[in-house]
Every structure is written in C-alpha cells, then in structure tokens.
Amino acid sequence: MPSAILTARERITKFTNCRLVRGTELVEQDLWVSSGSGKIVRSQEVFYGENIVPDTTIDLGGRIISPGMIDVQLNGAYGFNFSQLPEPGMSYEKSLRQVNKSLVQTGVTSYLPTVTSEQKEVYHHVLPFLGPSKGQRVAEDGAESLGAHVEGPFLNPTKNGIHKVENLITAGDFSDLEDCYGASNINPGEDPLDGSLLPPRIKMITAAPELGSMSKLIPSLTSRGIIFSMGHTEASYEDASLAVSRGCTMITHLFNAMRPLHHRNPGVFGVLGLAESQPRPSFGIIADGIHLHPTSVKIAFNAHPDGFVLVTDAMHLVGLPDGTYDWTNGERITKIGARLVLEADSSKIAGSSIALIGCVNNFLAWSGASIPQALKAVTATPAGMLGLAGVKGSLDNDADADLCIFSEEKGEHGELRLVVDQVWKFGTKVFDRLQ
C-alpha cells in the first residue's frame, strides 16, 4: 500500500521496546500503525520517503504484540445468544453491538458469530445482522464479524450434541440450503451504493458430509466463498476423505460429536494423516479442559500443527454468574465456571464459557508449545483458513492493525500465562487493562 494513503487526519502510533509475533518467533522490532487507514504502516517508506514521524511513541517495556485474536466458533456472549430471536421490544442489532464492544476487551478482534440448528425462520431473521462487517472500519464498534458460521441444521442426529434433533434435516440439492438459510444469505449480493459484489453473509457451514447430497454440494458452497466444515458427523475415513477432495477445508471441534478414532477406520481424524501433497483441513480444538483431555489436544496439534485452530465454542453464558439458564431447545443449562452441562443430564457437555485467551493459556500449559505457536492458533491459522492471510492474523505491512498487547505472568502452578493488557482495533486503542 503506497504511503500516499496517509492523510492529515491520521494519527501514526509507533510501538517500541516490544516483541512482535512473526511466524514461530518473537522478534524485537518496532511497529507503526495508522488510525486513519486502520493498517500496519510501511514505516521505512513513510519515514524516509515522506519524512513523516509518528504522532505518538509507546514504550511497551518488552511486552508482546500479537495480531488480534480470531474466534471462528462463538455462539454468543454476555447473555446474548446469536441463535435466539429477540423478545418483543428488544433489538437484536443493539444487543449484538454491545457484545462486540465487550468481546473486544478479551482480545478477540474478529470472529464468526455462530448460529446452531434452528428453524429456518430464525436463520432468515438473524443472518442479515451477522454477515461480514460492512466496511465502516470503526474501531469503537469493537469486535468485527467476518461472516456467520451456521452450525447445522444439516447434522447427523446420532451426533447432535445439544442440537435439537427435531430441527435436523438433510439436503437433496442447493435449493434446500437456500430455503433453509435464505437465498440472500448464502449467495453473493450486490452493493446498492456502487453495484460491487458483496460476499454471502454466511462464511462457514458445519454439516455432516455423509448425509443426503451434502458432499456433492461442497463445490457449490466453496465457489461462493463459503467454507465447508464437517462436524456432528458419523463420517467414515472414506466419507471424510471424499469431502476433503471436494473442497472441505475445516473440521468443527475435532473429536467432539463425531465417530471416535478407531484403529481400522480412523474416521474424520484420519484426514489429518493424508499425505502432505494432498490438502489437509484445518480443525477446531476446544481447549477448555472439559471437552478434551490435554493429551488429545497435544495429539491433534502434533498431527497437523499448521491446521490447529483454538476455538471457544462459547455460549451466551460467558460473562454471566454461575447458575442454571434456559436454552433455545427447551432444556436448561447449568454453568459451573467454564463448564456447561445439561441440567437434566450432567454427562452431556453443552458448550463452553471460556474466553479465547483461556484456551491459549491452557494450550501453553499442556503442550509445551512456544508463545508464537500458541498465538498462531488464534491468529494466522484461522485467518488463512478463512482466506484472509495477510489481512487478519498478521503483523505484516498493510495488514489490518488489529493488535493484542500481552504481558507474561506465572500461574498458581508456575505455568506461563499471557495477560491481555491492551487491544487495538484498526490502529486505535479500544481497551487498556491498566486504565
């Protein structure tokens, strides 16, 4: 991006005495960001080519700068459920704005709002609010939607988890997807202002590839820029491999709600063992200490580290006190810390109420991974899976200036933990823990 984009209205901030997450390294290097363009600045070009100096220089005292974190599976937060229609007199859009402003304070600067298996009327109502943020690039709006993730309703009823079985359906052709989600939500649209093509509001679909014609429909989804993720599935290794060959590039919460690994048929997990010359999908891992044993997390990471994506699968109960709450399927969920279970059957996990930084810290404690490796799982890897490499999840020149500034501390057992000190969105500070 040429330095000529700089305008008199911009403020340039220079971070110094800091360590930048670059690949698998922490690099001692300055970083310049612009609040006008919302981008990371080409500092050499700006300084030497146009004699522009920063408006503000911030000495971080050796702290870490990472790209802002990305959560690709978030069902709601702070009491707001993305899958629930608003009560009379309540505004879905207003509640969503409040979630975005609160969520960014946890270090999540971008995310996929996730809608679970519902009747089509719910999708038709909520998806218009959950599409990619429309380019205003207003830092104060908080966390930014990169498009909706619809988890269902094309799921295998034997692996429904807490999804209501009565809502689960199969697809015969693409018109069934359009009818369920709404044609305007699953197809590209036209910008009424300039006629340009807008991406679909749906960014990712989780479905069971073995049911109906779903596997055959994968190319129709990917041609529209929609990611197909297999999950809540009884898929065999052969089913999963076929889905990957047709364009499946993601696995929803690996190990959970799918046929378990078996030595004679490794199921979905087996596609992580495909030859490196073949495409291997990325996969979500819920490192909350409830959904998976720490060793399972390590096994998954070692199988395919470049596809390892930490997700929260967090419910709307994040940020609320412990207790029992109503759920959209008519059941009730009990929250005890990060653990969410069905009130009627405490053996059934009902999602998570952990923040993404908690997953990062758990992974650091369990795996022996480095800080850059752990942060890659919530920055560069999900950004690449979403087709946004170099725009999100990166500290490269011209990337969006979405930043987390971390300090390090020791946990109660001596383990290393990262603490979110500051969050910057589009080159503007939106959260400071110490202020």
N, C-alpha and C positions, 0 to 999 in steps of 0.2 A: 504494500500500500504506500503510495508516494507520500512524502512528508507534506506536500502541498495541501493535504486534507486538514492540516492544523488551522484553526481559526482563532480569532482574538477572544472568543468566548470560552475556549477550552482552558482547563487547568491541567498542567502536567505535574504528576507526582513521581518523585524518584525514591525508590526504596534502596537503602544501602546497609552495609554490615548485616547481610542476610544470606541464607542458604536457599537456593532455588531447587525445586524438584525437576530434574531433567532426566528423563528416561529412568535408569536404575541408579542414578547418582544424586547426591546433594552437592550442588555447585555454588561456591562463593562468588556471587556476581550481583551487580546492581540490576534493578528492573525499573523501567519507566512505563507509566500508564497514563492514558488521557481520559478525562471525564467527558470530553466532547464527542470523540469518536467512539468511546467505550472500548477501545482496543489497547493492546500492548504496543508501545511505541518503538519504532526503529531508532533507538537513541543515537547511534552514530550518525545516521543521515540527518537527523533533526539538529544535533549539536553542531556538527561540522559543516553541514550543507546550508543550514538556515540560521545558524548562531542562536538557536533557541535553547534557553536554560530552563530547568524545572521551576515551577512556581513554589513547590514545597519539596523538601527533602526529609525523609523519615529514616532515622537510625533505628533498626529493629533489634540491635543488640544480639545478633547471631541467631535470631529466630528463623523459622522455616516458612517459606512462601510456597504454597501449592496452588494449582488450579482449583477453582471452586468444585465442590463435590457434586456428583450426579447420582440420583436415586431413580432407577428405572422401574421400581415396583413400590409404589406408595399408595395405599388405599384411602388415606385420609389422615387427619391430624387435628389436635386441639379441639376435639369434639365435633369436627365436621367430616362427614362421610361422603366421599365423591359419588357413591352409588345410591344415595338416598335423595329422593325428591324433597324439596323444601316444604315445610309446613305452611299453611295459609298465613300470609303476612310476612313470611321470611323470604329473603333474597338469596338465591344460590350464588349469584355473582358476588354479592357483598361478602358472604361467608368465605368464598374462595379467596378473595383479596386479602382477608385477614389471615388465612392460613399461609398465603405466600409471604406475608410480612413477618410472620412468626417463624416460619420454616427456615428462612434465610439466616436467622440467627444461630441455627445449629450447624452452619457451614454448607448446607445444601443450597446451591445457587441455581440449579436446574434439575428438573425431574419429569417423570412420566406419571401424571395422575392416573391411577388405576381403577377401573370400574369392573366389578365382579359380575357373576352370572345373574342377570336380571331380565325382566320382561322388556320387550322392545320399546315400550313407551318410556322407560327410564333412559335408555340409550338416546332416544330421539330428543329427550329434554336436556340431558346433561352434557352430551358430547359437544354441542356448539360452544360451550363455555370452556372446554378442556383442550381445545386444539392448540397448535403452536402459538406462542405469544406473537401478536401481530406487528412486530417490528417497531413499536414505540421506543423500546430500549430505555425505559425509565427505571433507574436504579432503585428509586424509593418504592417501586412496586414489589420488590422482594424477589423471591424465588420465581423462576421462569418455567412455564410449561414448554416442553419440547414436543408435545403432542400426547394424545391419550393412549393409554395401554388398556385394551379390553381383554380381561382375563375371563374368557367364556363368552357365551354360554355353550360353545361347541366343544364340550369336555366329556370325558368318559365318566358315566355315572358311577362306575365302580371305584373311581379315584376322585370323587367330588370334594373331599375335604369338608369344608363348611359351606360350599356352594349348594344351594337348594336344588335337589335332584329334579323337582318339578319344572325348573327353569331350563334344564339342559336339553339341547336339540342337536340335530345333525344337519349338514348342508349337502344338497344334491348338486347345486350349481351356484354361480356367483350371485344370482338374483336373491338367493336365500340369505347371503351376507348383507346385501343391500337392504332387504326387507327388515332384517333384524336390527342393524345398526343405523339405518338411514342412508340412502344413496349419497346425500350431500356430505356425509361424514366419512365415507370410505373411498370416495372419488375425489380427484383434484378439483378445485374450484377456480373461479375467475375473480380477480380483484376488481371490485366495482369502480375503483378510482383510476386505475391505469390499464386494466384488461390483462394484467400479467397472471400467470398460472400460480395458484396457491396450492400448497401441499394438502393432502387429506388431513382432517382433524385427528384421525386415528394414526398413530405412529407404529404401534405394535399390537399384534393379536396373539394371544395364547390359546392354542387349541390342541386337541388330540388328533394327530395326523392319520390314525388308523380308522377313524370313523367316517362313514359316508364318503363323499368325494373330496374331503378336505385336503388330502395330499396332492391331488390333481389341481387344486385351486391355488396352491402356493405361488406358482409363477404369475398368476393374475394379481395377487397381492403385492409381490415384490416389484412388479412393473409399475405399480402405483406409488412406490416408495414406502410401502408398509412392510415392517419386519414381521416374519412369521417365527413364533417361538412355540416349541412343543412343550406341553405341560398337562398335568392332570390326565395322565395317559397310561394305557396298558400296552403301548407300542413295544414290539419286539425289536431286537437289534436290526432286523431286516426292515421293519417299518420305519425306524428312526433313520437308518442309512438312506432309504429312499427319499425321505423328507429332506434330508440334507442335500442330496443330489438335485432336488428340485428347488432349492433355494432357502431352506430353513437355516437361519444363522444364529439362533438363540434357543436356550433351554430355560424354562421358568423353574425357579427354585429346585435345582438339581437334587435328586434323592427323594424329595418330598412329593407325595401324590403321584407316584409313578411306580411301575413294576420294579421291584428291587433287583439289584445286581445278582446275577446267577452265573455260575462258572460255565454252564453250557449255553446260556444266552444272556449276554451282559445287558440287554435292553438298551434304554436311552443312554446310559452311562458309557456303553461301548463305543459310541461315535467319537468320544474323546480319544480313542485309541486308533482312529483312522490314520493312514499314512500321512506324513507331513505334506506330501504332494497333493493331497485331497483337502477340500475345505473342511475345517472343523468348527463347529459352532461355539460361540461364547455361551456362558451359563451363569445363572444367578445362584448365589450362595447366601443363605441367611445365617450369619454368624452371631446369633443372639444367645448361644448356649442352651437353647431349648429345642430348636428344630433339628439340629445336627450335633453329633458328637464332635469334639475338636479334632479327633483323628480323621473323621470323614472329611472335614474341611481341608486338612493337610493333604489327604489322598487326592482330592479333586484339584487342588492347586498344583500339585506335582504332576498330575496327568496332563494338564494343559494350562500353564501359568498365563499364557498370553490371552486366554479366553475367560479368565477368572474375574467375575464381577460381583462385588459385595452389594447386597440389597437389604432393605429392612423388612419388606412385606408388611410395613407398619400400618396399623389400623387407626381409626379416628380417636382411639383412646390414648394415643401418645399425648403426653402433657396433662392428662387428667389424673385425679387421685385413684388409688386402688378401690375396687368395688365391683358390683355387677351391673351390667348395662344391657339394654335392648340391642338386638341385631336385626338386620333387614329381613332375614329369613324366618322371623317369628321366634327364634330362640334367643337365649341370653348368654352373654359372655362375661366371664369373671376375669378381672385384671388383678394380678399379684406381681407388682414390679413390672418386669418386661414380659412376664408370662401371661398369655391369654388362652383360656380354655373354655369349652362349652360348659355352662352351668350344669346341664343335665348329664354330661359325660366328661369328667375332668381328664380323661385319657386322650381326648381329641383336641389337638392344638388348633387354635382359632386365629392364627396370625401372630404378629409381634407388636410390641410397643417400645421398641428400642430406637434410638437415634442412630443415624448412619455413622457418626464418629464412634459410637459404642461398638459397632461391628468392626470398624477399623482397629480399634484398640484390642478387641478380643482376638482378631486375626494376628496382630502383632504378638500377643502373649502366647498364642497356641502354636504358631507356625515357625517361629524363628526367622520370619521374613524381615527384610530391611524396611525402614520407613518409606523409601521410594516405591518399593514393591507393593506395600500395603496401600499407599495412596494411589498408585496406578489403577488399582481395582475399583476405585470410585471416581476416577478422572479420565485418563487416556483410554483405558479399555472400554468402558461404556460409551465414551464419545466415538470411538472407532466403530463399535457395533452399531451405533445409531447413524453412521455415515457423516459424522461431524468432526472427524480428526482435523486438527489444526485450527478449528473454530472454538470448540469447547474442549475442556480437559487438557489444556496445553498452556505453556508459558512462552511459546514461540512468538516472534514478531507477528503482529496483525491478528493474533487470536483475541477473542473477547476477553476483556480484562476483568474476569470473574476470579477472585482470589480468596484463599483462606490463609491466614497467618496463624501458625501454631507455635506454642511453647511446649516443652517437654517436662514431664514430671514422673516421679516414681509412684506406682500404685501401692496398695496396702501390703502386697506380697513382693514388693520390689520390682515389679514389672514396669517396663517403659509405657507411658501413656502420652498421647497427644491431647492438648487442650486448645480449643478454638478461642483465640484471643481477639481476632478481628476478621470481618468478612467485608469484601469489596465487590460490588456489582457494577459492571460497565465502568470501571475506573473511579467509582465513588464509594467511600466508606459507608456501609449501612449497618454495621454492628461493631461495637468495641466493648469487650468484656470488662475492661478496667474503667469505663466511663459511666 
